[in-house]
Amino acid sequence: MTSERIGFVGVGLMGHGMAKNLLNAGYPLAVISHKNRAPVEDLVERGATEVQTLTELASESSIIHICAPGSPQVEAIVQGLLQSLIKGTIVVDCSTSDPTSTVALARSVESVGGYMADAPLGGTPVQAEAGELSAMVGAESAVFERLKPVLSAWAKSFVHLGPSGAGHKMKLLNNFLSLGYAALYSEALALSNKVGLTTGQFDSVIRGSRMDCGFYQTFMGYALEGNREAHKFTLTNAFKDMRYLEAMADEVGLANPIGNAVKNSFALALAAGGDGPEDYVPHLVDFVARQNNVTLE
């Protein structure tokens, strides 16, 4: 049994599986109440403790995980934790956040005797449930060493990239690639159908070729097979991540025309109504097709 006591904020699509695997590994776990009761109640049945406030969570935890939509929410959560944070506590932001915000939060946490780490996730909710996520970690070396057994409970692989903020920088680059693929596939399929080649014909050439990859297969799980939940990552979050990438490029004075083009693909989809909680990244193909008066077959 470990001496670490884990707090968890955000037991949603990704967080539930992570929290479940922490319990399975024998860690005492406290989760904060949420309007989505199902995952909280499931974790309580598995042995977690439910708390009502961030103050209570901070006073009971030595390592706190955060899975939130983005930096504004993470900033509010950390602010709520600071007053009762126990000296030596590690706050682990598993969200995809703005690295500039992460570095500023690290200073705030350190000012009350804690440590900040960023460990954004690679993978899907299915992989989260199976304990097979990957993580990109930004933390001081001693903090990372302390975190390794905890990360091992919910991640199949993780890489230490440097101090606070490094993980979030790499996550934005990772998402730039995956969301760039989504934008490319969507436009390619619209053009394919426009010139008389069906989605199935397109797939018969790309699948198994050098252009094939795991993300392609997930994307085509919707575009070809019609599985709306093939990749449950919202268009809204995709747009947010691409705006964070743009801000990161602006901060260092780097021209990123391709990143901006990808961002605008998602901006157009949101403007056309793709801003719902069940509008996922592979659905981008429908918005691009409609913008071009194309019927996908």
MORA-V715859 format. One record per backbone hydrogen bond with DSSP energy under -0.5 kcal/mol. CO is the residue of the C=O (numbers start at 1). NH is the residue of the N-H. Records with the same first field share a line. If there is no record, write none. Layout:
CO->NH  NH
//
This chain:
4->6  28
5->62  63
6->30
7->65
8->10  32
9->67
10->12
12->16
14->18
15->19
16->20
17->21
18->22
19->23
20->24
21->25
22->27
23->26
28->6
29->49
30->8
31->51
35->37
36->40
37->41
38->42
39->43
40->44
41->45
42->46
43->47  48
44->47
49->31
51->33
53->57
54->58
55->59
56->60
57->60  61
58->61  86
62->90
63->7  65
64->92
65->9
66->94
70->74
71->75
72->76
73->77
74->78
75->79
76->80
77->81
78->81  82
79->83
81->84  85
82->85
86->89
89->91  115
90->64  92
91->93  117
92->66  94
93->119
94->121
95->97
97->99
98->101  102
99->103
100->104
101->105
102->106
103->107
104->108
105->109
106->110
107->111
108->112
109->112  114
110->113
113->88
115->91
117->93
118->138
120->136
122->134
124->128
125->129
126->130
127->131  132
128->131
133->156  157
134->122
135->137  159
136->120
137->139  161  162
138->118
140->144
141->145
142->146
143->147
144->148
147->150  151
148->152
149->153
150->153  154
151->154  155
154->133
157->135
159->137  161
162->139
163->166
165->169
166->170
167->171
168->172
169->173
170->174
171->175
172->176
173->177
174->178
175->179
176->180
177->181
178->182
179->183
180->184
181->185
182->186
183->187
184->188
185->189
186->190
187->191
188->192
189->193
190->194
191->195
192->197
193->196
196->198
198->202
199->203
200->204
201->205
202->205  206
203->207
206->209
209->212
213->217
214->218
215->219
216->220
217->221
218->221  222
219->222  223
220->224  225
221->227
222->226
226->228
227->230
231->233
233->281
234->238
235->239
236->240
237->241
238->242
239->243
240->244
241->245
242->246
243->247
244->248
245->249
246->250
247->251
248->252
249->254
250->253
256->260
257->261
258->262
259->263
260->264
261->265
262->266
263->267
264->268
265->269
266->270
267->271
268->272
269->274
270->273
276->279
278->280
279->235
280->283
281->284
282->285
283->286  287
284->288
285->289
286->290
287->291
288->292
289->292  294
290->293
294->296
//
